[in-house]
């Protein structure tokens, strides 16, 4: 994968094509080149942990904020300004493509995505609407607005993996064990395959819209993959995740794949076409690198729980993660999941300063 390939498929004013981000620390590290300084950004760095975000969001529902280009752009930029991170992550939600397709879904404060009507039968799957690409215009506008202000700092686009989207659709909302989803997988494999194919299509469209509009990398996020066995993942999920990620394959941007609780399926997740593997906090980066054969750039994996620990404890942990990350050809420091809403923003800024000083 090269920037030359990107130049043949992306708009001429794309940051990877016109040179703004092609040599950035994040992009070069994602491409497997270890630089003098480890780049750092945080999943969920934009949002609830920032007082300026909470002030901006007063009176605006979550999904409405995601679909307001001015708001989504400003929220994306806030942590870049505050923390000095090496990338922005576009402020949106994995259920946005569902909503834009016409699915009745909303974000309920304190609970998460909730569906008006769960999808649990073959007839329900067949009734799912098609996502009109024109509906993604607010997303593309938000990305373009953000990229115009980021300059040489790259923006990462993201989307939810098909299994995680399907889990929400079948369960009707968040679930601890995703029993209904896993039951459907085996009870009606044809309906399951149809559901994941639909999810792969819409989430792939969502991801591609962000990249074409200016994102310099793409991350596929599988929140619930840890509930699957390796056998179930490879038989019933893997090809659909590959389809979702393939939506940006020809665009030449680095592709990152991350899943929570993914240690047992890490290799299978990498096989879908990912260039970089995100790792959660459950296994050391050196072990993740070993499982992946030693040649895959990694991202992670500071334990979010330690963000509230005394600084000496957190500092030792961050340094341990940096050391463990040396086992991989290249490493982007991140969390092993997202920033908890109660996190002190100054702690994140301090981590960035620590990592950049090494």
Secondary structure, DSSP 8 states (H G I E B T S, - for coil): --HHHHHHHS-TTSTTTSSTTTTSHHHHHHTT---SS--B--TT-SSTT-HHHHHHTTT--HHHHHT-HHHHHHHHHHHHHHH--SEEE----TTHHHHHHT--EEEETTTEEEESS---SHHHHHT-----GGGGHHHHHHHHHHHHHHTTSEEEEEEE-HHHHHHHHHHSS--SS-HHHHHHHHHTHHHHHHHHHHHHHHHHHHHHHHHHHT-SEEEEEETTGGGS-HHHHHHHTHHHHHHHHHTTGGGT-EEEEEETT-GGGHHHHHTTT-SEEE--TTS-HHHHHHHTTT-SEEEEEE-GGGGGS-HHHHHHHHHHHHHHGGGSSSEEEEESS---TT--HHHHHHHHHHHHH-
